[in-house]
Amino acid sequence: MRGRLELARQCHKWDLNLRFILLTLLALTLSNCLTIVLTETQVSNSISVHGVLGASCGSLINKSTELSANLVCNDHGIIVNASDISIAMNGYSIIGPGIQSTKSGIIVPDLDNVTVYGPGRIVAFQSGIFATGSNKVGVSSIFLDDNRIGVYLTGATNSTLEYNMMRNNELGIATHSSRDILSNENYFYDNSLAGISFINTGDSSISLNYINGSQNGIFTDPSSFLNDISFNFLRNIIDINSANGLSNDITNNTYEGNYCELSLPSGICRGVTE
């Protein structure tokens, strides 16, 4: 029986390692593809919105949108103005005025069922994607780099972030007063303050993410309850920081199978794989 249990553990470990390797390869491929797109495609301050030409930085978008060129903005990028629509990055980039600005690449205010999907890149904004008071926001296969915050969700519910690459932001993903958020199979690299930061966020899941090179890999504050944080691979100064060491009995967050070295409180990490 002990032999079977050990074999099962090893198989599970190999499966997780394989998924982390595949996620890393996906992130590298996305990075290379976006570099080619950025250097070889037309740079523009307008996009094609299902045949409607002339939309520019800061325009309100009321229907599903496909980018047909890079969008270079001194203001906000795209402001979504209707529920039940999607934004297809289509391999292009939205480039902002810098992290010291107050601008966002894509804004989703008080809407339902809005999806942003790549491949594509959002760079040099205060927030790459900013969703406030919205429900069922989906973000997938986007490269968010050199922003203050890659994806910022406030008052959001039932939202999913997956297969994205967050690099060289201050915060990769930040949530505030949100519920039912899923961060799954994202790649975080050198986000200075934290890969993922949950503030007053509950009933959410952080799983199968690769988080490397931050002060805190995953941070949850004392008001973040009933979150499931499992099977993440972390290499940071502090890999998992639960309310600066507050007991798990108080926060009722669940930690399982996270491969890391240092956590607050101790005992959350299961050891870094060789």
C-alpha positions in Angstrom: 0.0 0.0 0.0 2.8 2.4 0.9 4.5 1.7 -2.4 1.3 2.5 -4.3 0.8 5.8 -2.4 4.4 6.8 -3.2 4.0 5.9 -6.8 0.8 8.0 -7.0 2.6 11.0 -5.4 5.5 10.7 -7.9 3.1 10.5 -10.8 1.2 13.6 -9.6 4.5 15.4 -9.1 5.6 14.5 -12.7 2.3 15.7 -14.0 2.6 19.0 -12.3 6.1 19.5 -13.4 5.1 18.7 -17.0 2.3 21.3 -16.8 4.7 23.9 -15.5 7.2 23.2 -18.3 4.4 23.5 -20.9 3.2 26.8 -19.3 6.8 28.2 -19.4 7.1 27.2 -23.1 3.8 28.8 -23.8 4.9 32.0 -22.2 8.2 32.1 -24.1 6.4 31.4 -27.4 3.9 34.2 -26.7 6.8 36.6 -25.9 8.6 35.7 -29.1 5.5 36.1 -31.2 4.6 39.4 -29.8 8.2 40.7 -30.3 7.8 39.8 -34.0 4.4 41.5 -34.2 5.7 44.7 -32.5 8.6 45.1 -34.9 7.0 44.0 -38.2 3.4 45.4 -38.1 2.0 48.8 -38.7 1.8 51.1 -35.7 -1.4 53.1 -35.5 -3.7 55.1 -33.2 -6.8 53.5 -34.6 -8.4 50.1 -34.8 -11.0 48.2 -36.9 -14.2 47.6 -35.0 -16.0 44.9 -37.1 -15.6 47.1 -40.2 -16.2 50.5 -38.4 -13.0 52.5 -39.0 -11.6 55.4 -37.2 -11.9 54.3 -33.5 -9.0 55.9 -31.6 -7.5 55.8 -28.1 -10.1 56.5 -25.5 -13.1 55.5 -27.8 -16.1 53.8 -26.3 -16.6 50.3 -27.7 -20.2 49.0 -27.9 -19.6 45.9 -30.0 -17.1 43.0 -30.2 -13.8 44.3 -31.5 -10.8 43.0 -33.4 -7.6 44.9 -33.5 -6.1 45.4 -37.0 -3.0 47.3 -36.0 -1.1 48.3 -32.9 -2.7 51.1 -30.9 -0.4 53.7 -29.4 -2.1 56.0 -26.8 -1.4 59.1 -24.8 -4.8 58.5 -23.1 -6.8 55.4 -22.2 -6.7 52.6 -24.8 -10.2 51.0 -25.1 -13.2 51.8 -22.9 -15.7 49.0 -23.1 -19.3 50.4 -23.1 -21.5 47.3 -23.4 -22.0 43.9 -21.9 -21.7 40.5 -23.7 -18.8 41.5 -26.1 -15.3 40.4 -26.7 -12.0 42.1 -27.6 -9.7 40.1 -29.8 -6.1 41.4 -29.6 -5.4 39.6 -32.9 -1.6 39.6 -32.3 -1.4 43.4 -31.9 -0.4 45.7 -29.0 -1.9 48.5 -27.0 0.9 50.8 -25.9 0.4 53.5 -23.3 2.1 56.7 -22.0 3.9 55.0 -19.1 3.2 53.7 -15.6 3.3 57.2 -14.0 0.2 58.1 -16.0 -3.4 57.5 -14.7 -4.4 55.7 -17.9 -5.5 52.1 -18.5 -5.1 49.9 -21.6 -8.6 48.4 -21.4 -11.3 49.6 -19.0 -14.4 47.5 -18.2 -16.8 49.5 -16.0 -19.9 47.9 -14.4 -20.5 45.4 -17.2 -21.2 41.6 -17.6 -19.6 39.0 -19.7 -16.7 40.8 -21.3 -13.8 38.8 -22.7 -10.3 40.0 -23.7 -8.2 37.4 -25.5 -4.9 37.2 -27.3 -2.4 36.7 -28.5 -1.6 40.4 -27.8 0.3 42.8 -25.6 -0.7 45.6 -23.3 2.3 47.7 -22.1 3.1 51.0 -20.3 -0.1 51.9 -18.5 -1.0 52.4 -14.9 -3.3 49.4 -15.3 -3.0 47.1 -18.3 -6.6 45.9 -17.9 -8.9 47.6 -15.3 -12.3 46.1 -14.4 -14.5 47.7 -11.8 -17.9 46.5 -10.6 -18.0 44.0 -13.4 -19.1 40.4 -13.5 -17.7 37.5 -15.7 -14.6 39.3 -17.1 -12.3 36.9 -18.9 -8.7 37.6 -19.8 -6.6 35.0 -21.6 -3.4 34.7 -23.6 -2.3 38.4 -23.1 1.2 39.6 -22.5 1.1 42.4 -19.9 4.4 44.0 -19.2 5.9 47.3 -17.9 2.6 48.5 -16.3 2.1 49.5 -12.7 -0.5 46.7 -12.5 -1.0 44.1 -15.2 -4.7 43.3 -14.4 -6.6 45.2 -11.7 -10.0 44.0 -10.5 -12.0 46.0 -8.0 -15.6 45.0 -7.0 -15.4 42.2 -9.6 -17.1 38.8 -9.5 -16.9 35.5 -11.3 -13.9 36.5 -13.4 -11.2 34.3 -14.9 -7.6 35.1 -15.8 -5.7 32.3 -17.5 -2.7 31.6 -19.8 -1.4 35.2 -19.5 2.1 36.4 -19.1 2.8 39.2 -16.5 6.3 40.6 -16.7 8.1 43.7 -15.2 5.0 45.2 -13.6 4.9 46.3 -10.0 1.9 44.0 -9.5 1.0 41.3 -11.9 -2.6 40.7 -10.8 -4.3 42.9 -8.1 -7.8 42.4 -6.7 -9.8 44.5 -4.3 -13.2 43.8 -2.8 -13.7 41.0 -5.3 -15.2 37.5 -5.2 -15.0 34.3 -7.2 -11.8 35.2 -9.1 -9.8 32.4 -10.8 -6.1 32.8 -11.6 -5.1 29.7 -13.5 -1.9 28.7 -15.4 -0.5 32.3 -15.7 3.2 33.0 -15.9 4.6 35.8 -13.7 8.2 37.1 -14.0 9.9 40.0 -12.2 6.8 41.8 -11.0 8.6 43.9 -8.3 6.0 44.0 -5.5 3.9 40.9 -6.0 2.9 38.4 -8.6 -0.7 38.2 -7.2 -2.1 40.5 -4.5 -5.6 39.8 -3.0 -7.1 42.6 -0.8 -10.5 41.9 0.7 -11.0 39.1 -1.8 -12.7 35.8 -1.1 -14.0 32.5 -2.4 -11.3 32.7 -5.2 -8.7 30.3 -6.6 -5.0 30.7 -7.4 -3.8 27.5 -9.0 -1.1 26.1 -11.3 0.6 29.5 -11.7 4.4 30.0 -12.2 5.5 33.0 -10.1 9.2 34.1 -10.1 11.2 37.2 -9.1 8.9 39.2 -6.9 9.1 40.5 -3.3 5.9 38.5 -2.6 4.9 35.7 -5.0 1.3 35.6 -3.6 0.0 38.1 -1.0 -3.3 37.9 0.7 -4.4 40.5 3.3 -6.3 39.7 6.6 -9.6 40.5 4.9 -9.2 37.8 2.2 -11.0 34.7 3.3 -11.8 31.2 1.9 -9.4 31.3 -1.0 -7.9 28.1 -2.5 -4.2 28.5 -3.3 -2.9 25.2 -4.7 -0.2 23.7 -6.8 1.6 26.9 -7.7 5.4 26.9 -8.4 7.0 29.9 -6.7 10.6 31.4 -6.5 10.5 34.8 -4.8 11.8 36.5 -1.7 8.6 35.5 0.1 6.8 32.9 -1.9 3.4 33.0 -0.1 2.6 35.8 2.3 -0.7 35.2 4.1 -1.4 38.5 5.9 2.2 38.9 7.0 2.0 35.6 9.0 -1.6 35.6 10.2 -2.7 32.1 11.2 -4.6 30.2 8.6 -7.2 29.3 11.2 -8.3 33.0 11.1 -8.3 33.5 7.3 -9.6 30.0 6.4 -7.6 30.0 3.2 -6.6 26.6 1.9 -3.0 25.8 0.8 -2.1 22.6 -1.0 0.8 21.3 -3.0 2.6 24.7 -3.5 6.2 24.2 -4.5 8.2 27.0 -2.8 10.7 27.7 0.0 9.5 30.5 2.2 6.0 31.3 3.4 4.4 33.5 6.1 3.2 31.7 8.2 5.6 28.8 7.8 4.3 25.4 6.7 2.5 26.4 3.5 5.3 25.5 1.1 6.0 21.8 0.2 9.5 22.3 -1.0 11.0 23.3 -4.4 11.3 20.5 -7.0 14.7 19.7 -8.3 
